[in-house]
Amino acid sequence: MRLFLCAMMLLASFKLLAQKSKPDTVIKRDTINIRGYIYDRMGRPIKHIGLESTNPWMEAPSWHVGATTDSSGYFELKGAKFNDTLTFEKSVLYNTVPVYNKGSRYMIIYLASLPPIDITDKKPIAVTAVRKHRKITPSFDVIYSTANIDKFSFQAPPKFEGGNEHFIELIKQQLHYPQKAIDNNIEGLITVGFQVERDGFPVNFKILKGIGYGCEEALINIIKSLSCWRPAIENGRPVVAAQTVSVEFILTDK
């Protein structure tokens, strides 16, 4: 009898241990792994940009599964939903529009570049001089550059030392109306584009709108002399970013 009772108690203890060893909850998810490349519209790889699924991490539901591209633009996102919307980290160089994926395991994604920041977007810088000749309806050539200024994305835009307002004030102080333009009764709006390099120097100047007679060259020479820039930053790395400056040359009658 004692042996029977001992056997029953031993069997009951084994069942209890087996029940405790089972997990309280079992979660199963239908997920896929997605690999591919991310390029800009020129076909250049976008490096070190993060993307993520709407699928949360099982260990930390407030975070979503994600991946980051390498130097070739390649990524591998593990654990995405079969029908999923992929989002990208915020960038001021690229238009990071969400991408919908319906079961694809391999994707090539193209992100459009954002336009360069116009430092004088609120109001162009005005440079004035006294008119020597009676005003006539101005006639001047408008030059549109067909060359593309490289556009990149960044978390922090380029900044002139002391701020963009200080940059504008320096241009106002140093830029003078070219005498050749005054003598020929030339006035109008010019726009110059350039890039701030990773070392903070302005390079690759382009005349986007011009009136000639030395006006664009005068502005470019001053911007070149004002080389105190902080480069744009993307994912903690300095990158090249485009800027534009507009100046309106105005002749007055007094």
C-alpha positions in Angstrom: 0.0 0.0 0.0 2.8 2.3 0.9 4.5 1.6 -2.4 1.4 2.4 -4.3 1.0 5.8 -2.5 4.6 6.7 -3.1 4.2 5.9 -6.8 1.1 8.0 -7.1 2.8 11.0 -5.3 5.9 10.7 -7.6 3.7 10.6 -10.7 1.8 13.7 -9.5 5.0 15.6 -8.9 6.3 14.8 -12.5 3.0 16.2 -14.0 3.4 19.3 -11.8 6.9 19.9 -13.0 6.0 19.4 -16.6 3.2 21.9 -16.3 5.5 24.5 -14.8 8.1 24.0 -17.6 5.6 25.0 -20.3 5.6 28.7 -21.3 2.6 30.7 -20.2 2.1 32.2 -23.7 3.2 31.2 -27.2 3.4 33.9 -29.9 3.6 33.0 -33.5 4.0 35.5 -36.3 3.9 35.2 -40.0 7.0 37.3 -41.0 9.4 37.6 -43.9 12.9 38.9 -44.4 13.4 41.7 -47.0 16.7 42.6 -48.6 17.5 45.1 -51.2 19.1 48.5 -52.1 18.2 52.1 -51.6 19.3 54.6 -54.2 18.7 58.3 -55.0 17.2 59.3 -58.4 20.7 59.5 -59.9 21.3 55.8 -59.1 23.8 56.5 -56.3 23.6 54.4 -53.2 22.1 56.1 -50.1 24.4 55.2 -47.2 23.6 54.6 -43.6 19.9 55.5 -43.7 17.6 53.6 -41.4 14.3 52.0 -42.3 11.8 50.0 -40.2 8.7 47.8 -40.4 5.4 48.4 -38.7 6.1 45.1 -36.9 7.2 45.6 -33.3 10.0 43.8 -31.5 8.6 40.9 -29.4 11.1 41.8 -26.6 10.3 45.5 -26.7 6.9 46.3 -28.4 7.6 50.1 -28.3 10.4 49.5 -30.9 9.9 48.3 -34.4 12.1 45.9 -36.3 14.4 47.8 -38.7 17.7 47.9 -40.6 20.3 50.4 -41.9 21.9 50.5 -45.3 25.6 49.9 -45.7 28.0 51.9 -47.9 26.6 50.3 -51.0 23.0 51.1 -50.1 22.3 47.4 -49.2 19.9 46.5 -46.4 18.5 43.3 -44.9 15.3 43.7 -42.8 14.4 40.6 -40.8 11.0 40.0 -39.3 8.8 42.3 -41.4 5.1 41.7 -42.0 4.0 40.1 -45.2 1.9 43.2 -46.0 3.9 46.0 -44.6 4.6 49.7 -44.8 8.3 50.6 -44.6 9.2 54.0 -43.2 12.6 55.8 -43.2 14.3 57.9 -40.7 13.8 61.6 -41.1 16.2 63.3 -43.5 16.5 66.8 -44.9 18.3 65.6 -48.0 15.8 63.0 -49.2 12.0 62.9 -49.5 11.4 59.9 -47.2 7.9 58.9 -48.3 6.7 55.5 -46.8 6.9 52.5 -49.1 4.2 49.8 -49.2 5.4 46.2 -49.6 3.1 43.3 -50.5 5.1 40.2 -49.9 8.2 41.1 -51.8 11.5 39.6 -50.4 13.8 41.8 -52.6 13.3 45.5 -53.2 15.1 48.3 -54.9 13.9 51.7 -53.5 14.6 55.1 -55.0 14.3 58.2 -52.8 13.9 61.7 -54.4 16.3 64.4 -53.3 14.9 67.5 -51.6 15.7 70.9 -53.2 18.6 73.0 -51.8 17.9 75.3 -49.0 17.4 78.9 -50.2 19.1 81.2 -47.6 17.3 84.2 -49.0 13.9 82.6 -49.5 12.0 85.2 -47.5 13.5 88.2 -49.3 16.4 88.6 -51.7 19.3 90.9 -50.7 18.9 94.4 -52.2 21.9 96.3 -53.5 21.2 99.9 -54.7 23.0 102.6 -56.6 22.1 106.0 -58.1 20.9 105.7 -61.7 23.0 107.5 -64.4 20.5 107.2 -67.2 16.8 107.5 -67.6 15.0 104.2 -66.8 14.1 102.1 -69.8 12.2 98.8 -69.7 15.0 96.5 -68.7 16.1 93.8 -71.1 18.4 91.1 -69.8 19.2 87.5 -70.4 18.0 84.9 -67.9 20.4 82.0 -67.8 19.0 78.7 -66.6 21.7 76.1 -65.7 21.1 72.7 -67.1 23.6 71.1 -64.8 22.2 69.5 -61.7 23.5 70.6 -58.4 24.0 67.5 -56.3 21.4 67.3 -53.6 22.0 65.2 -50.5 20.0 64.5 -47.4 21.1 65.4 -43.8 19.8 65.7 -40.2 21.5 69.1 -39.8 21.7 71.6 -42.6 24.9 73.6 -43.4 25.2 76.7 -41.4 27.4 79.8 -41.7 29.5 80.6 -38.6 27.4 83.2 -36.8 24.2 82.2 -38.6 22.7 82.9 -42.0 21.5 86.3 -41.0 25.2 87.3 -40.3 26.0 85.8 -43.8 23.4 88.0 -45.4 24.7 91.1 -43.5 28.3 90.4 -44.7 27.1 90.3 -48.3 25.2 93.5 -47.9 28.3 95.2 -46.5 30.7 93.9 -49.1 28.7 93.6 -52.3 28.8 96.7 -54.5 26.9 97.5 -57.7 29.3 96.8 -60.6 30.1 100.1 -62.4 29.7 98.4 -65.8 26.1 97.5 -64.9 25.4 101.0 -63.7 26.8 102.5 -66.9 24.6 100.2 -69.0 21.4 100.7 -66.9 21.3 97.1 -65.9 19.1 95.9 -63.0 17.3 92.7 -62.0 17.3 89.6 -59.9 20.2 87.1 -59.9 20.4 83.6 -58.2 23.6 81.8 -57.5 23.8 78.2 -56.4 26.7 76.5 -54.7 27.6 73.5 -52.5 29.1 73.5 -49.0 31.7 70.8 -48.9 32.4 68.4 -46.1 35.2 70.6 -44.9 33.0 73.7 -44.9 34.3 75.4 -48.0 31.8 76.7 -50.7 32.4 75.1 -54.1 30.8 74.3 -57.5 29.2 77.7 -58.1 26.4 77.9 -60.7 24.5 80.9 -62.1 20.9 79.9 -61.9 19.5 83.3 -62.9 21.6 86.2 -64.2 21.6 89.7 -65.7 25.3 89.8 -66.6 27.7 92.9 -66.5 29.7 91.4 -63.6 26.8 91.2 -61.1 27.0 87.4 -60.7 30.8 87.3 -60.5 30.7 90.0 -57.8 28.4 87.9 -55.6 30.3 84.7 -56.3 33.6 86.3 -55.3 32.2 87.4 -52.0 30.7 84.0 -51.2 34.0 82.4 -51.9 35.7 84.8 -49.5 33.2 83.9 -46.8 34.3 80.3 -46.3 33.4 80.0 -42.6 30.7 77.3 -43.0 29.7 74.3 -40.9 28.9 71.3 -43.2 25.6 69.5 -43.3 25.4 66.4 -41.0 23.7 63.1 -42.0 23.7 60.3 -39.5 26.6 61.9 -37.6 28.8 62.3 -40.8 29.6 65.6 -42.7 28.0 65.6 -46.2 27.9 67.9 -49.2 24.8 70.1 -49.3 23.5 72.6 -51.8 22.5 76.3 -51.1 21.3 79.2 -53.2 21.5 83.0 -52.7 19.4 85.6 -54.5 20.3 89.3 -54.9 18.2 92.0 -56.6 20.2 94.8 -58.2 18.1 98.0 -58.2 18.8 101.4 -59.8 17.2 104.5 -58.2 16.5 107.9 -59.7 18.0 109.8 -56.7 
